[in-house]
Amino acid sequence: MPPALALFAFARDLRVRDHLGLAEAARAGASEIAHKSMGYVEQNMAATFEFAQKLMHAKDPTELVRLQSEYLANQMKVLSTQAQDLGQSAAKIVMDAAKPKKP
């Protein structure tokens, strides 16, 4: 094989390896985010069922309104924290994928 063609083939192989590494990093990152998301879904469902239980035992409309206000305020905080965490995880995955790989 002529030296120029061998050099081209070597460069091509390095590039393919880089792309495969990026694809693997993206897959692992997506798996991490999916796992976190499912954990958040479970937490949110548990909070919703707990809220429903409290509603069933409410004594009057005033207590219903208080319970709903507390639930909504708490869920807004929780959802904000969860979204922030998922955003940070996604940003970390992108930053890690963009880092040059050491040979």
Protein Blocks (a to p, Z undefined) as FASTA:
>chain_A
ZZklmmmmmmmmmmmmmmmmmmmmmmmmmmmmmmmmmmmmmmmmmmmmmmmmmmmmpcbf
klmmmmmmmmmmmmmmmmmmmmmmmmmmmmmmmmmmmpccdZZ
